[in-house]
Amino acid sequence: MNNENQFDMEEFGRKSEEYYNQIKATLENKYKGKYVALDFETKKYWLGETATEALTKARENSPPQKLFYLIQIGSPAPFNIQSITIRQHPKYDFARSH
């Protein structure tokens, strides 16, 4: 297997959290309790009243294999979800062995 095609979920989570921390104060002041789908690569985010709404907005103009990091803004609980859609893309091939 070619290592450049291997997806690192820990790195994805770390980079997503770093991006969230950059915008956290702004989001918590205006949108506490809503959900945000993050894309650390483009530095974009999409808001929704529900997790589904935020992810639906994020996917509207994104490639089908795109990953988003989902967080409920200002939640005291450590709630977060890595939303994964896999459509035969080698970068996101979790089935391959290391």
PEZI-V768410 format. One record per backbone hydrogen bond with DSSP energy under -0.5 kcal/mol. CO is the residue of the C=O (numbers start at 1). NH is the residue of the N-H. E is the energy in kcal/mol with one decimal. If there is no record, write none. Layout:
BEGIN
co=CO nh=NH e=E
co=CO nh=NH e=E
END
This chain:
BEGIN
co=1 nh=3 e=-0.6
co=2 nh=5 e=-1.7
co=3 nh=6 e=-1.4
co=5 nh=93 e=-0.6
co=7 nh=9 e=-0.7
co=8 nh=12 e=-2.2
co=9 nh=13 e=-2.5
co=10 nh=14 e=-2.6
co=11 nh=15 e=-2.9
co=12 nh=16 e=-2.1
co=13 nh=17 e=-2.5
co=14 nh=18 e=-2.4
co=15 nh=19 e=-2.1
co=16 nh=20 e=-2.6
co=17 nh=21 e=-2.6
co=18 nh=22 e=-1.2
co=19 nh=23 e=-1.2
co=20 nh=23 e=-0.6
co=20 nh=24 e=-1.3
co=23 nh=27 e=-2.4
co=24 nh=28 e=-3.1
co=25 nh=29 e=-1.9
co=26 nh=30 e=-1.5
co=27 nh=31 e=-3.6
co=28 nh=32 e=-0.7
co=31 nh=34 e=-2.2
co=34 nh=73 e=-2.8
co=35 nh=48 e=-2.0
co=36 nh=38 e=-0.5
co=36 nh=71 e=-2.2
co=37 nh=46 e=-1.9
co=38 nh=69 e=-1.9
co=39 nh=43 e=-1.4
co=39 nh=44 e=-1.4
co=44 nh=39 e=-2.2
co=46 nh=37 e=-2.6
co=48 nh=35 e=-2.9
co=50 nh=54 e=-2.0
co=51 nh=55 e=-2.3
co=52 nh=56 e=-2.5
co=53 nh=57 e=-2.2
co=54 nh=58 e=-2.0
co=55 nh=59 e=-2.2
co=56 nh=60 e=-0.9
co=57 nh=60 e=-0.6
co=59 nh=62 e=-1.3
co=63 nh=66 e=-1.9
co=68 nh=70 e=-0.5
co=68 nh=83 e=-2.4
co=69 nh=38 e=-3.2
co=70 nh=81 e=-2.3
co=71 nh=36 e=-2.6
co=71 nh=73 e=-0.7
co=72 nh=75 e=-1.6
co=73 nh=33 e=-3.0
co=77 nh=79 e=-2.5
co=78 nh=80 e=-0.6
co=79 nh=72 e=-0.7
co=81 nh=70 e=-3.4
co=81 nh=83 e=-0.8
co=82 nh=84 e=-0.6
co=83 nh=68 e=-1.4
co=85 nh=87 e=-0.5
co=89 nh=92 e=-1.5
co=90 nh=93 e=-1.3
co=92 nh=94 e=-1.2
END
